[in-house]
Structure formats: C-alpha cells, structure tokens
Amino acid sequence: MMAQYLRIKADFPDTLVFYRMGDFYELFFDDARKANRLLDITLTTRGQSAGEPVVMAGVPVHSVEGYLARLIKLGEAVAVAEQVGDVATAKGPVERKVVRVVTPGTVTDSELMAERSDTLLLALHKQRRKPAEGRPGGFVWGLAWLGLSSGQLGLGECSEAELGSWLARLAPAEVLHDGCVLPDAVLQLRTARTARPEWQFDSVLGERKLREQLQVATLGGFNAQDLHSAHAAAAALLSFAEHTQGQALAHVRTLQVERSGELLDLPPATHRNLELVQTLRGESGDGAPTLLGLLDSCRTGMGSRLLRHWLTHPMRDRTPASERHEAIARLLSAGFEPLRDALRHVSDVERTTARVALRQVRPRELAGLRSTLAALPLLRERAPTGTALLDRLQDGLRPVDTLEQTLSAIAEEPAVLLRDGGVIAPGVDAELDELRHINDHCDAFLLDLEARERSRTGIGNLRVQFNKVHGFYIEVTSSGLDKVPADYQRRQTLKNAERYITPELKTFEDKALSAQERALAREKWLYEQVLDGLQQHLPALTALARSLATLDALAALAERAHTLGWCRPEFVPYPCIHIDSGRHPVVQARLAETGAGNFIANHCRLDAKTKMLVITGPNMGGKSTFMRQVALIVLLAAMGAYVPATACRLGPIDAIHTRIGAADDLANAQSTFMVEMTEAAAIVHSATDTSLVLMDEIGRGTSTFDGLALAGAIATQLHDRNKSFTLFATHYFELTAFPNRHERAINLHVGAVESGQDIVFLHQIEPGPASRSYGVQVARLAGMPAPLVRQARATLEALEAKAEAGQLQVDLFAPPPAAPVAEPSAVELALAAVDPDALSPREALEALYRLRGLLR
C-alpha cells in the first residue's frame, strides 16, 4: 500500500495528497505533519517504511469538504486519491488514482466557494511585443483568466503600469506564473501564487488550445488573434485547469477579450479608497458597509456575481450602461416586485451547468435546476419587455427542449449525495424499482411466501427464515416431512427438522442479499446516463444562466433605485460632471440604519470652465465624504445603475484616480509619505483631461513647507498639464490662493460654526475658502485632556498673531526668486590663480599646502 501511495505522491510532490482508505482520507509523512499544523488534526504512527515509522493523519470522508475549505482558504492545493478498483476482486491494495486536484483557483464545489463572488484562476506572462501601427513595442503582460464554476474565459494585455488595475478588477484566487520575477502589483496580492514550467507558456500552443477549446478555426471572431502574450498565458491556464479536473472543460465555449482602452480605469487605490467590495478594515460580504454590499439585493448567487462584475468592470462605451438605465426605468414603471418574487425559485444555474460539464453535480443541484425550468413560464410572464435589453432577456427565458424530460429521472427530493441512494425517481427504471421493492419489502415477501407454501403443501408449522450462514431457507419439522414437495431441495439437516430451498426462494435470495448494493450501483449508472443526456444542453443552459443573472441584477438595481430614492443619470458628449443634491450612498444608508441623522446632500459642478475644486474646511467636516460621493456617483452611472442624486449629467470619463489617506507599507519598507508620493506620481503620470482625480490632503506626511510646496506643484500639474477633473482637499490655507492664478480652479469649503468652545459641522459645501481648520476644537471632541487643549489653543493664537504680522506668510505661487550670486572665497580666488601646467611637482605640493592653510 505504501508503494502505491508513494507512486501517487511522486506525481504531486508539492501538493497535499488525500489518500482514501475506507472511511478516511489519510495523509502521510510531511503531508501529515503539514496537515497537523494547518488543521490541528492528530498525528499517529503505524508500521515502518524504509526503516522509519510511517507518520500519518486522517480526516473522515463525510466531513472532508470542511477540511478542504480550510486548506483552500490557506492557499494550499490538495490532490484527492480515491479507490477506483473493486474491493471484492482486488489482489493486494485496491487500485487508487487521483480523481481531482483542488486549488484556490480551481474549486467548483459550492461548499468551498463564496456564493456571491467568482473564484478566478489567472495566468500571467511577460513578453516583448513588436511595435505595430498604432501600438508601441516593449514589454507587455499577457493575462488569461478562467472561472471554472462559471465557464468564464478571458484574455487581455496591459503594460506593467496598468497591471495593478487589472488585478484589482479581476481579484484572482490563484495566480499562475512561469517563475519570473513578479512585479509589486502581483506580490501585494493576498492570493495563492503557483509556478508552472516555463515551456507551458507558449503562444503558439496557447492559440491552438484556445481554438480547440472554443471549437473555432480562428480567434478573429473574438478579436483575439493579435494577443500573443495572452495566448502564452492561456496555454498554461488551460493545461493547469484540465490537469486539476482530470478532463476536458466542456462548458467553456465563450471568450471575453478586454482591452485597457475599453474599460474605465480603476487603480487598486481607487478600489480600496472607495470601498467598492471591501472596507478599509478588510470587511467584505453580506452586511459589510461597501458599495457592493449596499447594491446587492439579488435573489440569486449568479445575479450577485454579475452585479459585482458590472461594478468592477465599467465600460467607457456608454451603450451597455444606457441599456441598463433604460431597462431599470422600465422595471420601475412596470413593477419589479412580482419578478423578484419569481426569482426566489431560481437556483444557481451558472454553477450547476459547470458542475454538470465536469460531472461533479450533486442530485439536489439537478433538482434545483428542474425547479428553475418549471419557473420559466412564470418568469416570462412577469419579466417586462419594451427595451432592447429586456426583449433579449425575454427571448433567453425560453424552455430548453427535452431538458425537463431528462431531469424528470431525478427524484422529487433526492438525497444530498449519490452514494446515499434515493436519487432516481420511482418508475424510471424497472430493474431499480424491483431492487428497491425487494430491499424495502423483504419481510412482506417472506411472510407471503410462507403463507402460500403452507397452503400448497398443507404443512401447518412450515416456516421461512434467514441466517447469515445459510441464507434463506424453508424449515419443516419431522412431523411434516412426508408432505415435502418434489421441488424442495435439502439445504441443511437438523436433529428434528430439515431446511430446504426452492427455485423461487433461491431467486429471491440472489436478489435480496445484494439488492441494496445493486440498487446503489444501478442508481449510479442511471445518474451517469442523466449526465450524459445533459451534455448536449450545456450551451443552452449557459445562455439561460446569463439571461437569469442579468434579469436578477437589473431587478436588484431597480429595487435599490426605488428604495433609496436614486435618479437616472444622463450621459452627454461634452466634458462635465454636474450633480444636483448628491449623496454618499453607503454613508446615507448607515445614517438611516442607525438613526444618527439625515445626510446633507451637496451639488458638484465640474466642466470645461471649472476643472478643479480646491476644498478646505475642518476635519470631520465632510470633505472626504463629498469627494468620495462624487466618484461613486460617476462609477454607479458608468456601471449602468441609478445614482444617489436628484439630477446627474456626465460627460466622457476614462478613469477614476484617488489619493486618500495612507499608511506605512512596512513589508516593502515604504513610509507613509513614500506611499503617498508613489500614489500621487502614478496619478500625474496617467490622468488625462477626461479623468476624475481625488486628492485628499496631499503632502501632509512631511514637513509643512515641503508638503505645501509639493501640494502646490501637484495641483499645478493636474490643472495645467493633465487638465483632469480634480477635487483637491487640503488644510494648507495657502492653497486657497491657487484659483487666483489658475482660471479653471475655484475654492469651496465645508461649513462649520462655533458655539462657545464647541463646533457644529454643517456638512454643507459652500463657495469660497474656509476661514480656519478648527483642529483644536476637533481635538477637544476627540477627548483630549482639557490642559492639553488649552495649551494648543494658546499656541495657535500666538502663531496666528505672528502670521497677521507677516512673519509666517509665504506666497506659494510667486515665481521662485533668482539664486543670489555669492562672493568668491579666498580659497576659490587662490585656486583660480594657479596654473597647473606651469608647476613643478614640488611647486604643486607647496600650492596644495597653501590652499589647505586658507581653509583654516
């Protein structure tokens, strides 16, 4: 057995091997020690191998999924080796082989995945690209990603500077690479990284594998023929996925190609600072105060996953978003609640389809699929039409021919697992029904046989019985032996009785003794026949899943717009961000939930004449909230949702950049200020005149004058060169002079009033600069000791007095003064008088001593 295990382990040296032994999965040697450390399971030893004790640890078969989930969460990969041979006929150890490899990026079991987010496997490959018309040369990163549970396959290429934005959008669970030095954008991901052989990243192989997978002669139809670096990544991706599943990927039949210029750029800092899917504290999922957490009221997991995709992959092209706006308007006018009620009966068709293709689907998932098909007429009746998008979705809800008939073989309420039996419905298979009848009615048959035999033979004390040694038999005592019929065959002789078997009882015995085992085997065979029948319907099921998910996501956005009082945004072709009474959606929802007060709405006006808003005001006044809400409203409109405002008009936007808050990056030896400058540098290098930029208190991580100088220079760069739509919040009062010299900038401030020693925040954005920062009052509200606050107030008054006297005032935006011309020193004058070419060595040495003497 150990020889068999070691042969299997040799094929998976870097993977934990779960080796099936009866009712347990066992791990041996280093795998056992690692599992002991990660799972806190008991280590034992048994026997010896090569003179050393065999260290082992095990987990029960019935609870293995829980242990797998924990290991996957820790970034481990597990190879599951099952018994595939027949125990009854095996000579030596039962044959075992690895039937699946579970890694963080290739899980397909619903128990191992989050219901409302995708699990993506991503492959990366860096390659030099030749320059072509309209495309520069240089190194490019190829990306290929796959969602096994959804059948989603994608390709893309980007520069190293853009890689962080791509990774933030995709949020992969596992990254495949060729062992090269990975950039910081990858190293900073909290995700599993798996090295694959470099030869697997081959662009020619990748193109061939893609064509075979998609069953096409050319990739031109997907606009993917020129993505050679992505083809190389796809070669490793598909090879790895097929290796882990042990089979072809029959459900992967579509390809999504994404290009940097087609998507709204959302760098990692923007994902983090706007708290799109995860809070700054790392919270995510249901109940987390994130934008996705507020938006997601979907009835199905596949609807939630699609909604998340819309949020993280907004398009620059306004057509998809406009279609969604139009569909939401129609749902609001027609009524969306009946449709949402009908969607409650819809299962996760997307993941069920993938598991059918991989032949891993569970009986109850098929029962759920059957219920979904039964609900399609009601969904078609309740789904409104009247827009291009809704009309297409209506067509996608048509019944799939013969599919319901195939699924009718599954029991109404099947067992959770196939091995438990009770999966195939009664009446589907006569042989199975008979085996079940025998198993369920064995006692009744024996009583009936006994009654018939007594009547036929006239032996009143005849008994039909069973024991484990001789099986079934008919027992006749000595007094009735003369009446035994000729078809009775003697099985055993006792002192006062004889035991017989009849052809009928023998036939029943053969069936009864193996009925349960044969019934389970028959059910397994029939279940495989059902899966065979479903394979032809995979494309139709994939299309149905997409229609249902889209309808669910649209209905959720309609419900959110209605419940939260949001409006439909308007897209215009000229540059502008005009928002009337905008609100921060998450903050407003939290205030309503806690009863802490009403949210104060604010307007925002940015256009060709006003490109920058310089925002001043106290801490806690609402500057950051105002800036974030503008960005969130722009993003919501771009993804196709309604927005938290009374009116919204938006021109073209290509990116949302944010520089808000900062913390030390100790792992990469970067201080708070270095992180701040790195993010700011990325923005000024990439922002365009259609980008939205949020700059919050830039320059605060260094000395006052350094920070002030840098903040002024960055503001000037964004205004004069990038010409981006910019919200620039600052505590540097000197920056309020910026609009005086820059015509497309204006001052705004957050209102606040003093009441005695207290301060009241109005949270209202008002024209003009703030008169003061109220930092001392905020410190008092934070609970600083009273003596400390008094000292700070006195110091502040002294500094303000000096400033009024002109002792501290700095004109930040005045042209830099010319450097003063210094008088030459005595050393410089003496050195200028020396002619090195005319000096002998001795004279040169004397001159050197003379110059040195002048330094004293």
N, C-alpha and C positions, 0 to 999 in steps of 0.2 A: 504493500500500500504506500509506503514512504517513497519507494522508487517511482510509483505513479505520480505522487504529489510533486516530487522534485522535477519530473519531466514537465509537468504543467507549469510549475513555478519558473522554470528556465525561460519560458516564453513570455513571462510577465515579471521581470526582475525588479522593476520599480513600482509595482502595483501590489496592493494587498490582495491576497487570494483567499476567498471564502470557499472552503473545500467541503462539499456536502458529505456528511457521514450520518445516515439515519435521520434523526430529528434535529440535528445540529449542523451548523456550518462551523468548521474548525479552522483555526489559523495556527501555523507552526513557526518555530524558531523566531527570527527577527520580526516577522509579521505579528506573531503572538505578543511579543514584547511591546511593539508599537501600539497594537490594539489595547493592550493593558493600560498603556499610558494615556491614550486618547479617549477610550471608552470606559475606563475603570472596571474592566472585567477581570475575572480571576485567572491567574496563571497556574498551570499544573504541569507535571512531567509524567511521561509514560514511556517505558522501554528505552531503547537506545538506538541511535543511528550514527554510524561511523565512530562508535565508542563513546558518544556523548548523549546525555539524556535528551529526549525529544520534548522541547518546551512547546506547550500548546495552550490555546484559549478558544472558547467557543461561544456562539450565540444561538438561541433557539430559532428554528426555521419559522415558527409562527410570528416571531417578533423581529425578523431580520430587517424589515423596511425602516423601523425606527433607528436601528444602528446604522444602516446605510445613510439615512438622512443626516445623522450627526457627523459621519465621516465626510460626506459631501460638503457640508457646511464648513468643515475644517480644511477643505481644499484637497482632500485625498481622492484617489481613484481605487476602485475595487473591481476585481475580476471574480465572477461568480461561477464556480465549477459545480455542475450538477451531475447526479447519477443518471446516465442515459442508457446503461445496459440493463438487462433483465436479471434481477437478483436470483431467480429460480434456476436460470440456466448458466449463470456466470461461473467460470472456473477461475478461482483466485479473486482478486479485487474486482468489484463491479466497475465497468467502464465509466469513466467520468470525462467530461470536457467542459471548457469554458463556454457558456451559452450567452453571456453578455458581460460587457465591461461598463461599469457605471463611473462616470467622471462628472465634475461640476458642470461641464458644458454639454453633456450628452444625456442627462436624465430625461426620462419620458414618463416615469411613474408619477401620478398625481400626488401621491403621498410624499414625494421627495421635492416637489416644486411648489412655489408660491402660486396661488390660484390666479392672482391678478397681475402678474408680471411675467415677461418672457424669460426663458433661460437660453442665452445665446452662446454659441461656440464661435470664436473669432480666430482667424489665421492672419498673420501679418508677414509681409515680405518686402524688403527694401531692395530696390533695383534701379540701375541707372537708365534713364529714359532718353532716347534720342530726340533732339529738337525737331519739331514739325511745324507746319504752317499754323500760326495762331496758338502754338503751345511751346513753352520753353523746355530746354533739356534739363539735365541734372538728375539728382536722386529723387525718387518718388516712392512712397509707401503704398503697397497694394493691400487691400483689405478684402477678405471674403468671410461672410458670416452665415451661420445656419441655426435656425431654431428647429430642432428635431421634433419637438412637440407640436409645432405649428406648420412645418413644411416650408418655412420661410427661408429662402436662399437669396443672398445679396452680394453685390460686388461694388467696390469703389476704389478710387485712388486719390491721394492727397499728398501735400508736402509735409515735412516734419513739423512745421509751424502750425499746420491745420490739424495734426493728428489728435491733439488733446480734445478738440471739439467733436471729432468723430467718436472717440472713445466715450466721451460724456454722453453722447446721444445713444450709442449702442448699449452701453453698460454691460459688457460681456461677462458671463460667469466663468469663462476659461479662455485663455489666450494661447494659441499655438505659435511657436516661432522656431527659427532654424538655428538657434544658439548664438546669434549675433549679439553685439552689444545693444541693449534696448534703450531707447530714449527715456527721459524722465517721465514723459506722459504715460508710458506703459508701467514703469516702475512704481509710480504713485498710485496705481490702481490696486484696490484691495480685492484682488481676484487671483485665481489659480493660473499659473503660467507653466506650460508644458513644452519642453523642447522636443522637436522632431528632427529626423535626419535631414541634412541639407539637400540631399538628392530628391527628396519628395517635393521640394518647392521648384517645380519645373513648369515653365509657362506653356510649353508645347503639350506636355502631359495634362496640364490643367485645362487647356482649351478642349482637348479630346474628351476628358472626363465630363466637362460641362455639357458638351454636345450629346454625349451618350446619356447623361442624367436627364437632360431636357428633351431627349429624343428629337433633335433637330440636326439639320445638315450644316447650319451656320449660326453664329451668335449675332449676326447682323440684325435679326428681328428684335433683339433685346438691346440694341445699341451698345453691345459689349465687346465688339470684335477688336478694339484697339487697347483694351485694358490688360496689357501683357503682365504687368506686375501683379495685378489682381488674379489673373489666370494662375500664376505660380502659387499664390496663396490658396486658391481654390483646389489645386491639386492635393496639397497637404490636408486641407479641410475635409474634402470628400473621402480621401483614403482613411483618415482617422475616424470619421463618423461610421463608415462601413465596417471598419475593424472593430469598433466598440459594439456595434449592433449585430455583427456576425452575418450580415445580409445586405442586399441592395436597399436603397431608400426609395421605395415605390411611390411614396406620397409627395416627393419633392419633384414638381413638374413645372414650377414657375421661377422666374428670376427677376429680382428687383435691382436695377442699376441706379446708384445715387452718385451725383457729381456735386462737388463743392459749390459751384456757382448756382445750383438749383435750390439749395436749402438756405434758410435763414440761419446765419452763423450764431451759434450759442456756445461760447467757450466754456470750459469747466468752471471758471469763476462765476459765470452767469448762472449756470445750473445751481451752483452752491449758494450764491448770494440771494437769488430769487426764491430759493427753497421750492423748486419745482416738484421734485419727487422725494426729497429728503431734507429734513431740517438741518440747521447748522449744528445741532446737537446730535445728529445722526439718526433721528427718528424717521421712520417711514411706515408705509402700510396704512391699514384702516385706523382712523382716529388721529393720525399724525397731522399737525397743522401745516400741511403743504398745499400747494395749488392743486396737485392731482387728488389729494385726499378730499378737498372741497368739491372738485368737479365730478368725482367718480361715484355716481349713484346707479351705475349699470346693474342690470339684473343678472348678467352672466359674466363669467370669467373672461370669455373671449371678447366681450364688449369692453371690459376694463382694459384689457391688453391693447386693443386697438386705440382706445382713447389715450392711453399713455403714449402710444406711437405718434398720434397726431400732435400731442403736446411737445414731444421731444424732437420731432422731425417736421417743423413747419416749413412750408414751401414759399419761395419768393414769388412764384407764379400765383396770382390771386384766384385763379379759376377754381381749384379744389375748395378753398375756403369760402368763396362766394356761393358755390353749390351747396355747401353745408349750411351757410346762413339762410339760403332760400328754403332748404328743407326744414330747418328749425322753425322758420316763420310759418310754414305750412302745418307743422305739427302743433304749434301753439294755437293756430286758428281752428284746426280740426279736432284738437283734443288728444293729448298724448297718454293719459292715464289708462284707457282701455288697452292700448298697445302694450304698455309696460306691465299691466296685469297678465296679459297673454304671454309675455316674455318670461314670466316666472316659471313656466312649464318647459322652458328650453334648457337642454343640457349643454355641456361644453363640446359642441360638435367638432370644433377645430382639433382639440387634443384627442378626442375619440377617434377621429379619422386617422391621425398619425399613428395611434396605437393599433388600429386595425391593420394599417400598412405594415407595421413592424411585428404584427401577430402577438402583441402584448396586451391586447384589450381585455378587460375583465367583463364577466357576464352582466353585471349591473350597469356598466357603461353602455353596453348594447341595448339593454332595456331602456335606458335613458334616451338613447338615440331613437329608438322606436317611439317613445312618448313625444319626442320633438317632432318627428314626422307626422304623428297624429295631430299635433297642434298647428301644423302649417295652414290648413284651411281657415282656422280662426285668426291666425296672424295675417293672412292675406286680406281677410275681411276688415281687420282693424288698422292695418297699415295704410295711411292716406297716400294718395297719388297727387299728381298735379305739378311736380317739378321733375327736372331731368334725372336727378339722383334718386328720388323716391320711386319714379317709374322703373328705373333699372333694378332697384331693390325688390319691387313687386314681382318683376319677372324672375328674379333669383329665388323666390319662395315657392316655385312650382314643385309638386311632388316628383320624386325620383322613381322612375318606372321599376317595378318588381322589387324595389328595395324593402318595402314593408313586408312583402311576402317572404323574402329571405329572413328577415328579422322575426317573423312570426314563429320561427322554430325555438326562440328563446322563451323560457318560462315567464309568466307574468311577474313574479317576484323571485328572481333567481338567487342562488347562493352567492356570497361575496367572491368566493374562489371556485374555480372549476373543479379542483380536487375534492371539494365538499359534496359534489353531486347536486342533483336538483336544478340543473341549469337548462336542460332541454325540456320544452313543454310536452305535456301528455298528448298522445295522438299523432306525434310527428313520426315516430319510428315504432313499428310493431314489435320488433325484437327487444328494444329498450323497454317498451311497456310491459312485455311479458316478464322480463327480468325483474323489473320493479314490482310487478304483481307477485312474483314468486317471493321476492325478498320481504314484501310487506304483508303477504297473506300466507306465509308458510304454515302457521298453526291451523288456519282455517282449512287449508288443503288436507293436512294430515287428519283432522277430525272428520272431514268429508270422506276421505279415503277409508278411514276406519269404519265409518257407518256403512259405506257401500259394501266393503268386504264382509262385514258381519252379516249383512243382508244376503249377499251372494253365497257365502259358504255355510251360513247357519251356525257359525261358531260364536257364541254369545260373549265369551271373555277374550276375544281377539283384540290385540292392542297394536297400534302403530306408534313406534317410538324411535328415539335417536340417542346415540352416544358417540363420543369423539373417536373411539377406536374403530367401531364397525359401521358408523354412519347410520342411515335409516334402515329400519327392519320392521317386519310383522312378527309379533311373538304369539305363539299358540301353545297353551299348556297341554300336558299329556292327555287330558280328557277329550281334547278336540282334535287330536292328531289324525283320527280316521276320516275327518271331513276336509282335510287339506286338499285343495285343487291341484291339478297336474302342473299348472303354470307357476306354482310356488317353488322357488329354488332355495335349498337349505343354505343358510349363511353361518349359523352357529348352533351347536347343541349344548343344552344345559341339562342339569340333573332332572328337572321336572318340566322342561319346556324346550321347544325348538324355535329358532328365529329364521325367518325366510325373507326373501326379496322377490319382488315381481317385476316384470318388464316396465310397468307403469311407474312403480316406485323407484326403480333404478334410473329411469329417465328423469324423474323429478329430482332425485338425489344429485345427478350430474349437474342439473341446472341450479339447484338450491345451494349446494356447497360453494359455488363460485359466482352466485347471482350478483352480489354486491360488487365484487371485483370486476366482473364482466360488464355490469351496468356502468361503472365509472369509466371503463375502457371504451365502451360504446358511446358514452356521452362525449368523451374527449374526441373520438373520431367524428362524431356528428358536429361538434363545435368547430373542428377544423374545416369541415365542409361548409359551415356557415361563413367562416372567414374567407374561404376560397371564393364563395359567391359574392362577398362584399368587395373583393379586389377590383372588379370591373367598375364599381361605383365610386372609386376614390376621387376622380376629377369632379364628379357631380357633388360629392359631399364637401370637397374643398370649396367649391363655389357657393354652396349653401351656407357653409360656416362663415364665409366672408360677408354674405348678404345679411345674415342674422347679427353678426358682430357690428356691422355698420349701422343697422337699424337700432340696435340696442344703444350704441354710443350716441347717435343722434337724439334718441328719445331721452337719454340722460341729460344731454346738453339743453334740450328743450325744458326739461323739468327744472334744471338749475336756473335757467333764464327766467322762468315763471316764478319760482320760489324766492329767488334773490333779487328780483326786480332789475334785471340787466337789459341792455338795449342792443339793437342790431347795429354794428359798425358800418360805416360807409367807406369804400375804397375810392380814391381819386388818383389821377395820373400825375399830379404835381406835388412837390415836396411840402408836407405839412404833418403835424401831429396836433390835432385840435380835439381836446377832450373837455366836455362840459360835466361838471359835478362828478368827477372820477373818484372812485373809492378803491382802497386796497381790499381785494375780495376776502382774503384769509383773516386779516385783522378785523374787518367788519363782522365776519361770521363769528369770530371769537368773542367780540364785544356783545353781540346779540345772545350768544350761548351763555355767557357768564352774567349778563345783566349789568355790565360795568359802564354802560352809557351808549350814546349814539355816536356813530362815526361821522366826522366832519368831512364833507366832500369838498374837493378843490378842482379848479379849472387848470388846464395846461394849454399854452399856445406856443407852438414852435412852427416856423415856416421859413421861407426863403429870406425874409427880412429879420426874423428873430431865430437865430440858430443856437444861442447859448443862454441858459438861465443861471445866474450866479445867486445861489440861495444861502442866506445867512439866518441865524437865529439860535436860540438856546438848545442845549442838549435836552432830549426828551420832548422837544417841541413838535417833531413830526417831519423833519427834513428827509430822513432816510425813508420813512414810510411813503411820503409823497413821491420820491424818486422811484422807489420800487413799484408803486402802483401804476405809474406811467408805463414802465417796462412791461408789467404784467398785462396791462390792457392792450398794448401793442402785440404781445405774444398771443393772447387769447384771440384777438381778431385774426391773426395770421394762421392759427390752427383751425379756424372755422367756427369758433364759439361766439356767443354774445358776450358783451363786456359790461363791467360794473360802472356805468355812467348813464347820464341822461341823453347824451349825444356824443358821437365819436366819428371823426373824419380823419383818415390816414392816407398818406401818400406812400410811395415805394420805400421799403425798409429792407436792407440786406443783412443786418446784423444787430445784435444787442450785446454791448460790452459793459461790464460792470467792474468797478474798483471800490468795493465797500468793505470796510473792516479788514483786519489782518491779524495773524498770529504767527509766532515763531514756527519755522519748519525745521525742527531740531534734527530730524533724520537726514536732511540734506544740508545741514549746517548753514541755514539761512535765517537771519534775524527778521524781526517784524518789518523793519524798514526795507530790507532787501526784498522780501516778498512783495511789499507794496510797490517798490520801484520796478520789479520784474513784471508784475501785472500791468502797471501803467505803461511800461515800454512796449509790451505786446499790443496794447490798445493803440498807441500812437503810430505803431508800425502798420496796423491792419485796418483801422477805422477809415471809412470813406464818407463822402458827403451824403450818403443815404443811411448811415449807421446811427443807431441811438447809443449814446455813451452816458453812463452814470459814473461820476467821480465824487466820492464822498470823503471829505476831509483829507485830501491828498497832502502828503508832506508832514504829517503830524508825528511821524516816528523818528524825527531827528531834531536838531536844534532849531530854535524859532526862525532865525534868519535863513538857514539852509532850507528849511521846509517852506518858508514863504517864497524864497527865490524859485525853488523847484515848482511849487504850485502855480506861480505866475507864468513860468515858462511853459508848463504843460497846458495851461489854459490858452496861452497864446498859440501854441502849436495846434490844438484842436480847433480853435477859432479861425486861424489864418490859413492853415495848410490842409488839415483834414476836412474842415468845414462840416463837421458832423453835428447832428442834433445832440446837444450836450446839456445835461443837468449837473451843475458843478456846485456842490455844497461845501462850505468852508467856515471855519471860525476865525480865519485871518481877516480882520476888518479892513486891512489894506487892500484886499482884493475887490472890495466894493468900488474901488476907483477904476476897475477893469473896463466896465461898459463906457466910461467917459472917453476911452481911446479906441474902442472896438465897436463898430456900429451895429453889428448883429448880436450883441450881448445886452442883456438887461438885468437889473437887480430885482430879486424877490426876497422876502423874508417871512419867517413863521411868526405869527403874532403871539405875544405874551404880555401880561400886565402884572405889575407888582401890587400886592395888598399888604402893606406893612413890611414885614420881613419875609413874607411868603410870595410865591409866584404862581400865577394861574396861566396854564398853557391853553391857548385858544385853538391850536392846530389848524389855523387858517392861513393860507398862503396869500400874502398881501404884497402890493408893489413897493419897490424901494428897498434899501438895505436896512438891516437890523441896527438898532442903536447900541445894543450891548448883548453879551452872551449869557448872562445870568448864571455863570458857572458856580459862584458861591452859593446862590440860592438852591441850585440843584444838589450841591454837596450837603446842604442842610437837610433837604428832603431825603437824601440817601442815608441819614442817620449819623453824620459826622458829629463828633463831640462839640458842644457849644463853644468852649475856649478856642478850639481849632478854627471854627467858622469865624469867630470874632477876629482872630489874628489874620486870617485870609482876607477878611473884609477891609481891615486897616491897611494891609499891604496893597490891596487893589486900589484903594483910594489914593495912596501915595504914588503908585505908578501912573494912575490917571492924571494926577496933578502934574507930574513931570511931562506926560505926553502933551497936556494942554500948553505947557511952557515950551514945547517944541524940542524937548531934549531926546525924545524917543521916536519921533515921527520919521518914517522912511518913505520916500516916493519910489514905490516898487517899479513903476512903469516908465520912469525917466530914462533916457538913453544913458548907458554906462559912461562914467567920466573917463577922459583920457588918462592914461597912466602917467604919473609925474616923472620928469626927467631928473634923475639923481646926479649929483656932482661926483666925478670920478674920485676914488680913494687914492691915498698915497701909493699903495701897492700897485694899483692899476696904472698910475702915471709912471712909476718906475719901470714897470714891466713893458709899457709902451715904448720906453726909450731904449730898450735892449735890442741889439741886432744879433740874433743867434748865430748867423753865418759868419760874423766877423770876430767871434770869441774863440780863444784857445780853450782847451779843456780846463786849464787852471782858472782862467778868467770866468768861464761859465760857472765853475764851482763857487767862486767868490761872489758872483752875481746872485746865485741861489741863496747863499748865506745872508747877503744883504737884503734880499726880498723877505726872507724869513724874519730878519730883525725888524722890518717895518710892521709885520703882523703883531708884534708885541706892543 
